[in-house]
Amino acid sequence: MLVFGGPYSNAQAMAALIRVAQARGIPAAQMICSGDVVAYCGAPARTVAQIRALGCAVVAGNCEIQLGSDAPDCGCGFEDGSACDLLSAGWYGFAADILEEADKAWMASLPDVVSFRHQGARYAVIHGGMTDVARFIWPSSSTEVFAQEWAAVERAVGPVDHIIAGHAGVPFVKFIPRGRWINAGVIGMPAHDGQQGTRFAILEDGEVWIENLPYDAQGAAEDMTRAGLPQGYRDGLLSGYWPSEDVLPESLRVTPSARG
């Protein structure tokens, strides 16, 4: 199984992921996206066309829910007035204007949760949290947060052995008493680690492997420039660091000196 999150309107990253799947012989039926197909980057319509043509399972992210209902903003969960909140206004308006109504209707039809069986275990896939689609869940989140969300997932789909989620943008695998909480990261933005490559996950032989996705970051940045989008996320594609850390817990922030 190939699991990935957040294409984020990054058509170059989406194309690279499809090439990886084809090279490894992984069909679309064994690929799942944890949502936010459209977000920060400059090719929302192309990215939606790519993933719809691929035909893999997609869980509704907050971006799909908001765009699919013609909401006024992305519903990302950023604090009002924060750098992330201000930067999101530009890409959301651009995407809302450029997407066809058929694409928005497709987004509105996506499920909040999907489940599947793989090598003897049952998995559920959500976007952020089950109680709040835009909830940021980090490796440092409390035991109570994971327990609350696990219970909410099982109320929706029944018992599961592992949960796959997205939204936070940082890949991690956390072992908790009920099983593994897996965040595959996102393919549309770097993992705030100084590398242009993004992340996805492979499930195989009962293990989870977080893997790097090299892609044409320069091409994606040029798409953002042509679209007239704010420079912050464009620069982030090339530097490997997010334009703001105000959404991140302290443990995941990077000092200016460490960025070089």
C-alpha positions as CSV (number, residue, x, y, z in Angstrom):
1,M,0.0,0.0,0.0
2,L,1.2,3.5,-0.8
3,V,-0.3,6.2,1.5
4,F,0.2,9.9,0.9
5,G,-1.2,13.3,2.1
6,G,-1.4,16.8,0.9
7,P,-0.7,17.1,-2.8
8,Y,-1.4,20.8,-2.1
9,S,-1.8,21.8,-5.8
10,N,1.7,20.7,-6.5
11,A,1.4,19.0,-9.9
12,Q,5.1,18.2,-10.2
13,A,5.0,16.3,-6.9
14,M,1.8,14.4,-7.9
15,A,3.4,13.4,-11.2
16,A,6.5,12.2,-9.3
17,L,4.4,10.1,-6.9
18,I,2.5,8.5,-9.8
19,R,5.9,7.6,-11.4
20,V,7.1,6.0,-8.2
21,A,3.9,3.9,-7.9
22,Q,4.2,2.8,-11.5
23,A,7.8,1.9,-11.1
24,R,7.0,-0.3,-8.1
25,G,4.0,-1.9,-9.6
26,I,1.6,-0.4,-7.1
27,P,-1.9,0.1,-8.7
28,A,-4.3,2.9,-7.8
29,A,-6.4,0.4,-5.9
30,Q,-3.5,0.2,-3.4
31,M,-3.0,3.9,-3.0
32,I,-4.8,6.2,-0.5
33,C,-4.6,10.0,-0.1
34,S,-5.4,11.6,3.2
35,G,-6.8,14.7,1.7
36,D,-5.9,18.4,0.9
37,V,-5.4,17.7,-2.8
38,V,-5.6,21.4,-3.3
39,A,-3.8,24.0,-1.2
40,Y,-0.7,26.2,-1.3
41,C,0.9,25.6,-4.7
42,G,0.1,26.9,-8.2
43,A,-1.6,24.1,-10.1
44,P,-4.9,23.2,-8.4
45,A,-6.8,22.2,-11.5
46,R,-4.0,20.1,-12.9
47,T,-3.4,18.3,-9.6
48,V,-7.1,17.5,-9.2
49,A,-7.1,16.2,-12.8
50,Q,-4.1,14.0,-12.0
51,I,-5.6,12.4,-8.9
52,R,-9.0,11.9,-10.4
53,A,-7.4,10.3,-13.5
54,L,-5.4,8.1,-11.2
55,G,-8.5,6.9,-9.4
56,C,-7.1,6.2,-6.0
57,A,-9.1,6.5,-2.8
58,V,-9.1,10.1,-1.3
59,V,-10.4,11.2,2.1
60,A,-11.9,14.6,2.4
61,G,-9.5,17.1,3.8
62,N,-10.6,20.5,5.2
63,C,-9.6,22.0,1.9
64,E,-12.0,19.7,-0.1
65,I,-14.8,20.3,2.4
66,Q,-14.4,24.1,2.2
67,L,-14.0,24.3,-1.6
68,G,-16.8,21.7,-2.1
69,S,-19.2,23.9,-0.2
70,D,-18.0,27.3,-1.5
71,A,-16.9,28.3,1.9
72,P,-15.0,31.6,2.2
73,D,-11.8,30.2,3.6
74,C,-9.7,27.0,3.8
75,G,-10.7,26.0,7.3
76,C,-7.2,25.0,8.0
77,G,-7.3,25.6,11.7
78,F,-4.7,28.5,11.7
79,E,-5.1,31.1,14.4
80,D,-6.7,34.3,13.0
81,G,-4.1,36.8,12.0
82,S,-1.2,34.3,12.1
83,A,1.3,34.1,9.2
84,C,-0.2,30.9,8.1
85,D,-3.7,32.3,8.2
86,L,-2.7,35.4,6.1
87,L,-0.7,33.3,3.6
88,S,-3.6,30.9,3.1
89,A,-6.0,33.6,1.9
90,G,-4.1,34.0,-1.4
91,W,-4.0,30.4,-2.5
92,Y,-7.5,29.7,-1.4
93,G,-9.1,32.5,-3.4
94,F,-7.0,31.5,-6.5
95,A,-8.1,27.8,-6.2
96,A,-11.7,28.7,-5.6
97,D,-11.7,30.8,-8.8
98,I,-9.9,28.4,-11.1
99,L,-11.5,25.1,-10.2
100,E,-14.4,23.8,-12.3
101,E,-17.7,23.1,-10.6
102,A,-17.4,19.4,-11.4
103,D,-14.2,19.3,-9.4
104,K,-15.8,21.0,-6.5
105,A,-18.7,18.6,-6.7
106,W,-16.1,15.7,-6.6
107,M,-14.5,17.2,-3.5
108,A,-17.9,17.5,-1.8
109,S,-18.6,13.8,-2.5
110,L,-15.4,12.5,-0.7
111,P,-15.8,10.5,2.5
112,D,-14.6,11.7,5.9
113,V,-13.0,8.3,6.7
114,V,-12.2,5.1,4.8
115,S,-11.1,1.8,6.2
116,F,-9.3,-1.2,4.7
117,R,-7.7,-4.4,5.6
118,H,-4.0,-5.0,4.8
119,Q,-2.0,-8.1,5.7
120,G,-4.2,-9.1,8.6
121,A,-4.8,-5.6,10.1
122,R,-7.6,-3.2,9.8
123,Y,-6.7,0.5,9.1
124,A,-8.8,3.7,9.1
125,V,-7.7,6.8,7.2
126,I,-8.8,10.3,8.2
127,H,-7.6,13.8,7.5
128,G,-6.7,15.6,10.7
129,G,-8.8,14.3,13.6
130,M,-12.1,12.5,13.6
131,T,-13.6,15.0,16.0
132,D,-12.2,17.9,13.9
133,V,-11.0,17.5,10.3
134,A,-8.5,20.4,10.8
135,R,-7.1,19.2,14.1
136,F,-3.3,19.3,14.2
137,I,-2.1,16.1,15.8
138,W,1.7,15.9,16.3
139,P,4.0,13.2,17.7
140,S,4.2,15.3,20.9
141,S,0.4,15.5,21.3
142,S,-0.9,14.1,24.5
143,T,-2.0,10.5,25.1
144,E,-5.5,11.9,25.7
145,V,-5.7,13.4,22.2
146,F,-4.8,10.1,20.6
147,A,-7.3,8.2,22.8
148,Q,-10.1,10.7,22.0
149,E,-9.6,10.5,18.3
150,W,-9.2,6.8,18.3
151,A,-12.5,6.4,20.1
152,A,-14.2,8.7,17.6
153,V,-12.8,6.8,14.7
154,E,-14.1,3.5,16.1
155,R,-17.5,5.0,16.8
156,A,-17.6,5.8,13.0
157,V,-16.2,2.6,11.5
158,G,-15.8,0.0,14.2
159,P,-12.6,-1.4,15.7
160,V,-9.3,-0.7,14.0
161,D,-5.7,-1.8,14.5
162,H,-4.1,1.3,13.1
163,I,-5.0,4.8,12.1
164,I,-3.5,6.8,9.2
165,A,-4.0,10.6,9.3
166,G,-2.7,13.7,7.6
167,H,-3.2,17.5,7.9
168,A,-0.2,18.2,10.1
169,G,2.3,18.0,7.2
170,V,5.1,16.3,9.3
171,P,5.5,12.5,8.9
172,F,5.6,10.3,12.0
173,V,4.7,6.9,13.3
174,K,3.6,6.8,17.0
175,F,3.0,3.6,18.9
176,I,0.1,4.0,21.3
177,P,-1.7,1.4,23.4
178,R,-4.4,0.8,20.7
179,G,-1.9,0.5,17.7
180,R,0.0,2.8,15.4
181,W,-0.9,6.4,14.6
182,I,0.6,6.9,11.2
183,N,1.1,10.3,9.5
184,A,2.6,9.8,6.0
185,G,3.4,13.5,5.7
186,V,2.5,15.4,2.6
187,I,3.9,15.3,-1.0
188,G,3.1,19.0,-1.8
189,M,5.4,20.7,0.7
190,P,8.7,19.7,2.4
191,A,8.7,18.4,5.9
192,H,10.3,21.6,7.4
193,D,13.6,19.8,7.5
194,G,15.7,21.8,4.9
195,Q,15.2,19.2,2.1
196,Q,13.2,19.9,-1.1
197,G,12.0,16.3,-1.3
198,T,8.6,15.6,0.3
199,R,7.3,12.4,2.0
200,F,5.0,9.5,1.5
201,A,4.5,6.1,3.2
202,I,4.7,2.5,2.2
203,L,2.9,-0.3,4.2
204,E,4.5,-3.6,3.6
205,D,5.0,-6.8,5.6
206,G,3.3,-5.2,8.6
207,E,5.8,-2.4,8.7
208,V,5.5,1.3,7.8
209,W,8.2,3.0,5.8
210,I,8.4,6.8,5.4
211,E,10.1,7.6,2.1
212,N,11.5,10.6,0.4
213,L,9.9,11.9,-2.9
214,P,12.3,13.8,-5.1
215,Y,10.4,16.0,-7.6
216,D,10.8,19.2,-9.7
217,A,10.5,21.8,-6.9
218,Q,11.7,24.5,-9.2
219,G,8.9,23.8,-11.6
220,A,6.3,23.9,-8.8
221,A,7.8,27.2,-7.6
222,E,7.5,28.7,-11.1
223,D,3.8,27.7,-11.2
224,M,3.3,29.6,-8.0
225,T,5.1,32.7,-9.5
226,R,2.9,32.6,-12.6
227,A,-0.2,32.3,-10.5
228,G,0.8,35.4,-8.5
229,L,0.7,33.6,-5.2
230,P,2.4,34.8,-2.0
231,Q,6.2,34.2,-2.0
232,G,6.3,32.5,1.4
233,Y,5.2,29.0,0.4
234,R,7.0,29.3,-2.9
235,D,10.3,30.0,-1.1
236,G,9.5,27.1,1.2
237,L,9.4,24.7,-1.7
238,L,13.0,25.6,-2.5
239,S,14.4,26.1,1.0
240,G,12.8,23.0,2.6
241,Y,11.5,25.2,5.4
242,W,7.9,26.4,6.0
243,P,7.4,30.1,5.8
244,S,6.1,30.2,9.3
245,E,6.4,28.0,12.4
246,D,3.4,29.5,14.3
247,V,1.4,26.3,13.8
248,L,4.2,24.0,15.0
249,P,4.8,22.8,18.5
250,E,8.1,24.0,20.0
251,S,9.7,20.6,19.6
252,L,9.4,20.8,15.7
253,R,10.6,24.4,15.3
254,V,14.0,25.1,13.7
255,T,16.2,27.9,14.9
256,P,17.5,30.4,12.3
257,S,21.1,29.2,12.8
258,A,20.1,25.6,12.2
259,R,18.6,26.6,8.8
260,G,22.0,27.8,7.6
